[in-house]
Amino acid sequence: MCLPGGLGEDNARFILHFAALTVYMLAGAAIFQQLEADLEVQQTAEFWRVYHSFRKYHLQGSPIALQRLDELLYAYGNASFSGVINKSRRWDFLGSFHFVGTIVSTIGYGNTTPQTRAGKVVAVLYGFLGCSGGILFFNLFLERIITFLAWILRVIHIHRLKRHIRKNSSISRRSFGSSKNEKSLPDILEDDDDHLDVDEWKPSVYWVMLFLLLVCCMIACCAAAVYVQFEHWEYFDALYFCFVSFATIGFGDFVSTQNSYYPYIHWYRFINFIFLLIGCCCTYSLLNVTSIIIKQGLNCIIQKIQCRNQEMAASHLPKRKYSLSTIYFSKRRGTRIAARDSFKSDYLETPRRMSGELISMQDFFSANKVSLAVMQKELYEMAQSQKGASVGTIASNAVVLKSDAVGPLAIVTEKFKNKMSRKK
């Protein structure tokens, strides 16, 4: 695909996504400013009111007492932030395991941080390998959960096809008229042009996203019910904690298993670990599938922009009575050109038709805005085919690294390849 200024499809998608994400962030900043700014001002004013009231009635303006008070507040704030006051131990084995879990999962609540220089150095080195291994684990889980859901949806699809075939009278007479001529499902589907691609069938990305969304909601609701009982949070705060943790955002305002005492503490820690593990994996898969839908939306916008540019370019050209009508449409893996002959019968008798000459090639190219690079590729492939060379063989031997060939995007794209190509 070629866009104005010779901008490629991948570059156009990147720029469009960057612009949309920037607008989304600006809108989010404005929304949160309206929601949280007033409360911040109120909390600040309340703190200074209590502070000055305490100084006035208990310290009586003594400079030494004021200095001691500030030191006490500073020490208490640091101790509270570090979790050494009325909290469980941060650096026993279970607390350390919780810390490395937040590193590997990239949650990073921030409530537990290394304080020594050696601990910070080890955290950097440990985090480099740990985050890489965690992302690999998430990708492997993504591949398996998508494959599992695709298998379930394919079974449902085949079941619907069987039911549709049984209800179809014409197919029933042809396939099940006699017991001696009974056919299997693949044979039946081969007789029906609408179902020739059953072996190549891919699940709809929207159904997979819906299944993952339901699974994530179910896990979050169950986990929130457990946190309400053990952490004594409100149910809404527990749901908020689940999303922040499962999406690996990890603000740190709510953190589980931090109190000094819990009933059945070992069972609770184990259940908390399982919830965080499964929740992070499922939410990671859901976010990747959602990113595919966002990419489809960007592709749709790019195609509309291209079509509008072609229409505007064609409207400025003089219309000819006899012209070769062409339709250009872009696919993901190249550009195809479909031509339709619109000559009238009287044109067949003209000398121009007898000579086999095409109408002005310059008008032909400019009307459809075909880039020079694309036409060079088409001419090169045509020349190779005329010489008997196999362009497909040459292309297959070359390794081409594309934007959707690596990472979780490649995993999801491979599972929904056919469905996505049909929607473009």
C-alpha positions in Angstrom: 0.0 0.0 0.0 1.2 3.5 -0.8 -0.1 6.6 0.9 0.5 10.3 0.2 4.2 11.1 0.4 5.3 7.6 -0.4 4.5 6.5 3.2 4.3 2.8 3.6 1.5 0.9 5.4 3.6 0.0 8.4 4.9 3.5 8.8 1.4 4.9 8.4 0.0 2.5 11.0 2.8 3.4 13.4 2.3 7.2 13.0 -1.5 6.8 13.3 -1.3 4.7 16.4 1.2 7.1 18.0 -1.1 10.0 17.3 -4.2 8.1 18.6 -2.3 7.0 21.7 -1.1 10.6 22.3 -4.7 11.9 22.1 -5.8 9.1 24.4 -3.2 10.0 27.0 -4.1 13.7 26.8 -7.7 12.9 27.3 -6.9 10.6 30.2 -4.8 13.3 31.8 -7.6 15.8 31.6 -10.1 13.2 33.0 -8.0 12.3 36.0 -7.1 15.9 36.7 -10.8 16.7 37.0 -11.4 13.6 39.2 -8.4 13.7 41.6 -7.1 17.2 41.8 -9.7 18.5 44.2 -9.2 15.6 46.6 -5.5 16.2 46.6 -5.9 19.8 47.6 -8.3 18.8 50.4 -6.0 16.2 51.8 -3.0 18.6 51.7 -5.0 21.3 53.5 -6.2 18.8 56.1 -2.7 17.6 56.9 -1.4 21.1 57.4 -4.4 22.0 59.5 -3.7 19.1 61.9 0.0 19.9 61.9 -0.3 23.5 62.8 -3.0 22.8 65.3 -0.7 20.3 67.1 2.2 22.8 67.1 0.0 25.5 68.5 -1.5 23.6 71.4 1.2 21.1 72.3 4.6 22.6 71.4 4.0 26.2 72.3 6.4 27.5 69.6 9.6 25.8 71.0 12.1 25.5 68.0 13.7 22.4 69.4 10.4 20.7 69.9 9.4 21.7 66.3 12.6 20.1 65.0 12.0 16.9 66.9 8.4 16.7 65.6 9.6 17.1 62.0 12.2 14.4 62.5 9.6 12.1 64.1 7.2 12.6 61.2 9.9 12.0 58.6 11.0 8.8 60.3 7.5 7.6 60.7 6.7 8.3 57.0 9.8 6.3 55.9 9.0 3.4 58.2 5.4 3.3 57.1 6.5 3.4 53.4 9.0 0.6 54.0 6.4 -1.5 55.7 8.3 -2.0 59.0 5.4 -0.7 61.1 2.4 -3.0 61.8 3.2 -5.1 58.7 4.6 -8.5 58.1 8.3 -8.9 57.6 9.3 -7.9 54.1 12.6 -9.8 53.8 11.9 -13.2 55.3 11.8 -16.0 52.7 8.1 -15.6 52.0 8.4 -11.8 51.7 11.5 -12.2 49.5 9.6 -14.6 47.3 6.7 -12.1 47.0 9.3 -9.5 45.9 10.9 -11.6 43.2 7.4 -12.5 42.0 6.7 -8.8 41.4 9.9 -8.6 39.5 9.3 -11.6 37.2 5.7 -10.6 36.6 6.7 -6.9 36.0 4.0 -5.8 38.5 6.4 -3.9 40.8 4.1 -2.7 43.5 6.9 -0.6 45.0 6.0 -1.4 48.6 9.1 -3.6 48.9 12.4 -2.3 47.5 16.1 -3.2 48.1 17.8 -0.6 50.4 21.4 -1.8 50.1 23.7 -1.1 47.2 24.4 -4.8 46.7 20.6 -5.5 46.7 20.0 -2.9 44.0 22.7 -4.3 41.8 21.4 -7.8 42.2 17.8 -6.5 41.5 19.0 -5.1 38.2 20.7 -8.3 37.1 18.0 -10.6 38.4 15.3 -8.4 36.8 16.9 -8.6 33.4 16.7 -12.4 33.2 13.6 -12.6 35.3 11.5 -10.2 33.2 12.7 -11.9 30.0 11.7 -15.3 31.4 8.4 -13.9 32.6 7.5 -12.5 29.2 8.4 -15.8 27.6 6.1 -17.6 30.0 3.3 -15.2 29.2 3.8 -15.7 25.5 3.8 -19.5 25.9 0.6 -19.3 27.9 -0.9 -17.0 25.3 -0.1 -19.5 22.5 -1.7 -22.4 24.4 -4.8 -20.5 25.6 -5.4 -19.2 22.1 -5.0 -22.7 20.6 -7.3 -24.1 23.2 -10.0 -21.5 22.6 -9.6 -21.9 18.8 -10.1 -25.7 19.2 -13.3 -25.2 21.2 -14.7 -22.7 18.7 -13.8 -25.0 15.8 -15.7 -27.9 17.5 -18.7 -25.6 17.9 -18.3 -24.5 14.3 -18.3 -28.1 13.0 -21.3 -28.9 15.2 -23.2 -26.1 13.7 -22.3 -27.2 10.2 -23.5 -30.7 11.0 -26.8 -29.3 12.3 -27.1 -27.1 9.2 -26.5 -29.9 6.8 -29.0 -32.2 8.5 -31.7 -29.4 8.2 -30.8 -28.8 4.6 -33.2 -30.9 2.5 -31.2 -30.9 -0.7 -28.0 -32.0 1.0 -29.8 -34.6 3.0 -31.3 -36.2 -0.2 -28.0 -36.2 -1.9 -25.8 -37.4 1.1 -28.1 -39.5 3.3 -30.6 -40.8 0.8 -29.3 -44.4 1.1 -27.3 -46.0 3.8 -24.9 -47.5 1.3 -23.9 -44.1 -0.1 -23.4 -42.4 3.3 -20.6 -39.8 3.3 -18.4 -38.5 6.0 -18.4 -34.8 7.0 -15.4 -33.8 4.9 -17.1 -35.4 1.8 -20.4 -33.6 2.5 -18.6 -30.3 2.9 -16.8 -30.7 -0.4 -20.2 -30.8 -2.1 -21.1 -27.5 -0.6 -19.3 -24.5 -1.9 -20.1 -22.5 1.3 -18.0 -24.9 3.4 -15.0 -25.7 1.3 -12.7 -23.9 3.8 -13.6 -25.9 6.9 -10.1 -27.2 7.2 -8.7 -23.6 6.8 -11.3 -22.2 9.2 -10.0 -19.8 11.8 -11.9 -18.5 14.9 -13.2 -15.0 15.1 -11.0 -12.7 17.2 -14.1 -11.2 18.7 -15.3 -14.5 20.1 -11.9 -15.2 21.5 -11.8 -11.8 23.1 -15.2 -12.3 24.6 -14.2 -15.7 26.1 -11.0 -14.2 27.6 -12.9 -11.2 29.0 -15.4 -13.5 30.7 -12.6 -15.7 32.1 -10.7 -12.6 33.4 -13.9 -11.2 35.0 -14.7 -14.5 36.7 -11.1 -14.8 38.1 -11.2 -11.2 39.3 -14.6 -11.6 41.0 -13.5 -14.8 42.8 -10.2 -13.2 43.9 -12.0 -10.1 45.1 -14.3 -12.1 47.3 -11.2 -13.8 48.9 -9.5 -10.4 49.4 -12.6 -9.0 51.1 -12.5 -11.8 53.7 -8.7 -11.7 54.4 -7.7 -8.1 53.7 -11.0 -6.5 54.9 -11.1 -4.3 51.8 -14.3 -3.1 50.2 -15.4 -5.3 47.3 -14.8 -2.4 44.8 -11.3 -1.8 46.1 -10.6 -5.6 45.8 -11.7 -5.5 42.1 -9.6 -2.5 41.6 -6.6 -4.3 43.1 -7.2 -7.3 40.8 -7.2 -5.3 37.7 -4.1 -3.3 38.7 -2.3 -6.5 39.6 -3.5 -8.7 36.7 -2.6 -5.9 34.1 0.9 -5.7 35.8 0.3 -2.0 36.5 1.1 -2.3 40.2 0.4 1.1 41.7 1.1 -0.2 45.2 -1.7 1.5 47.0 -3.3 -1.9 47.7 -1.0 -4.9 48.2 -2.1 -8.3 49.4 -0.5 -10.4 52.2 1.1 -7.5 53.9 -0.6 -7.6 57.3 1.2 -9.1 60.3 -1.5 -11.7 60.9 -3.9 -13.8 58.8 -6.0 -16.8 59.6 -4.7 -19.8 57.6 -1.9 -17.7 56.4 -0.1 -20.4 54.4 -3.2 -21.4 52.5 -4.0 -17.7 51.9 -0.5 -17.0 50.5 -0.8 -20.0 48.1 -4.3 -19.0 46.9 -3.1 -15.4 46.4 -0.1 -16.7 44.3 -2.4 -18.8 42.2 -4.9 -15.9 41.6 -2.1 -13.5 40.6 -0.4 -16.1 38.3 -3.6 -17.1 36.4 -5.0 -13.5 36.4 -1.8 -12.1 34.9 -1.6 -14.8 32.2 -5.3 -14.4 31.2 -5.2 -10.6 31.3 -2.0 -10.6 29.2 -3.7 -12.8 26.6 -6.8 -10.5 26.6 -4.7 -7.4 26.1 -2.9 -8.9 23.2 -6.1 -10.1 21.5 -7.5 -6.6 22.1 -4.5 -5.1 20.4 -5.3 -7.1 17.3 -8.7 -5.5 17.2 -7.1 -2.1 17.6 -4.8 -2.9 14.7 -7.7 -3.9 12.5 -9.3 -0.5 13.3 -6.1 1.3 12.2 -5.9 -0.7 9.0 -9.5 0.2 8.2 -8.7 3.9 8.7 -5.7 3.7 6.5 -7.7 2.0 3.8 -10.4 4.6 3.9 -7.7 7.4 3.6 -6.2 5.6 0.6 -9.6 5.2 -1.1 -10.4 8.9 -0.5 -7.1 10.0 -1.9 -7.7 7.8 -5.0 -11.2 9.3 -5.5 -9.9 12.8 -5.1 -7.1 12.1 -7.6 -9.5 10.5 -10.1 -12.0 13.4 -9.8 -9.4 15.9 -11.1 -8.7 14.0 -14.3 -10.8 14.4 -17.5 -13.1 11.5 -18.2 -12.5 9.6 -21.4 -15.3 7.8 -23.4 -13.2 4.7 -23.7 -11.1 3.9 -20.7 -9.8 0.9 -18.8 -11.5 0.8 -15.5 -9.2 -0.4 -12.7 -9.8 -1.1 -9.1 -6.9 -1.1 -6.7 -7.1 -2.6 -3.3 -4.4 -3.4 -0.8 -3.9 -6.6 1.1 -1.6 -7.3 3.9 1.0 -9.1 1.8 1.0 -7.1 -1.4 -1.0 -5.1 -3.8 -3.3 -6.7 -6.3 -4.7 -5.1 -9.5 -8.0 -6.1 -10.9 -9.0 -4.8 -14.3 -12.4 -4.7 -15.9 -12.8 -4.0 -19.7 -15.4 -1.3 -20.3 -15.0 -0.9 -24.0 -18.2 -0.4 -26.0 -19.1 -2.4 -29.1 -18.4 0.5 -31.5 -14.9 0.7 -30.2 -14.1 -2.7 -31.5 -14.0 -1.4 -35.0 -11.5 1.4 -34.5 -7.9 1.1 -35.7 -6.7 1.6 -32.1 -8.4 -1.6 -31.0 -7.1 -3.4 -34.1 -3.5 -2.4 -33.2 -3.9 -3.7 -29.6 -2.7 -0.3 -28.2 -3.6 0.6 -24.7 -4.9 4.0 -23.8 -2.5 6.5 -22.4 -0.4 4.7 -19.8 0.4 8.0 -18.1 -3.3 8.6 -17.4 -3.7 5.0 -16.4 -1.0 5.4 -13.7 -1.8 8.8 -12.4 -5.5 8.1 -12.1 -4.9 5.3 -9.7 -1.9 6.7 -7.8 0.2 3.6 -8.2 3.7 4.2 -6.7 6.8 3.7 -8.8 8.1 1.1 -6.4 5.0 -1.1 -6.7 5.0 -0.9 -10.5 8.7 -1.8 -10.6 8.0 -4.9 -8.5 5.1 -5.9 -10.8 7.3 -5.5 -13.9 10.1 -7.4 -12.3 7.9 -10.3 -11.4 6.4 -10.3 -14.9 9.8 -10.4 -16.5 10.9 -13.2 -14.2 7.7 -15.2 -15.0 8.4 -14.7 -18.8 11.9 -16.1 -18.4 10.5 -19.1 -16.6 12.0 -18.2 -13.2 10.0 -18.8 -10.1 9.7 -15.6 -8.1 7.9 -17.5 -5.3 10.9 -19.8 -4.9 13.3 -16.9 -4.7 11.1 -15.1 -2.1 10.7 -18.3 0.0 14.5 -18.6 0.4 14.8 -15.1 1.7 14.2 -14.4 5.4 12.1 -11.2 5.8 11.5 -9.8 9.2 8.2 -8.1 9.4 6.5 -6.2 12.2 3.9 -8.9 12.9 6.4 -11.8 12.6 7.7 -11.7 16.2 6.3 -11.5 19.7 2.8 -12.0 21.0 1.4 -10.2 18.0 2.7 -12.9 15.7 1.1 -15.6 17.9 -2.3 -14.1 17.9 -2.1 -13.1 14.2 -1.3 -16.6 13.2 -4.3 -18.0 14.9 -6.7 -15.5 13.4 -5.0 -15.1 10.0 -7.8 -16.1 7.8 -10.5 -14.2 9.7 -8.4 -11.0 9.7 -7.7 -11.2 6.0 -11.4 -11.5 5.2 -12.3 -8.4 7.2 -9.7 -6.2 5.4 
